[in-house]
Amino acid sequence: MRKIQLLEQINKLSGLVHGNEMNELNLTIGTISEIRQKLDELTEEYIDCYC
């Protein structure tokens, strides 16, 4: 179950980071950095557990 949750979270954050939504949301540089950091953390956790 955790694997599916991780993939869903990674997919959502990745879509945010790589899509046009970030520009539309007027997020601060700090918030954008936090989102990217969380994406990196989740990706590393997924790789460590399932690859």
N, C-alpha and C positions, 0 to 999 in steps of 0.2 A: 504494500500500500504506500509506503514512504517513497518508493521509486516513482510511482505515478504522481504523487504530490510534488516531488522535486522537479520532475519534467514539466508539470503544469506551471509551476512558479518560474522556472527558467524560461519557458516559452513566453509567458506574460511579460516578464522583465525584458527579455530580448526584443520582443515586439515594440516595447516602449522605447528602448535604447536605440534601436535601428530604424524605427519608423518616424513619421512626421509629427507624432503626438507630442513629443517633447517641446517642440517649438510652439505648438498651440496652447500648451498648458502654462507657459511662462514660468517655468521652474527656475529656481536659483542654481548657480553653478555648484553650490554645496549639495543641494538636493540631487542634482544630476550625478555628482560624484558618488553620493551614497547609494543611489540606484545601481550604478555600474559596479560598485564594490560588492553590493549584495549579490548581483548577478555572478560576479567572479567567485564569491564564496559558495553559492549554491552549485555552480558548475564544478568547482573543485570537490565539493562533498559528493556530488553524483559520480564523478570520475573515481574518487577514492573507494566508494562503496560498490559500484556496479561495473567498473571496467577493469 
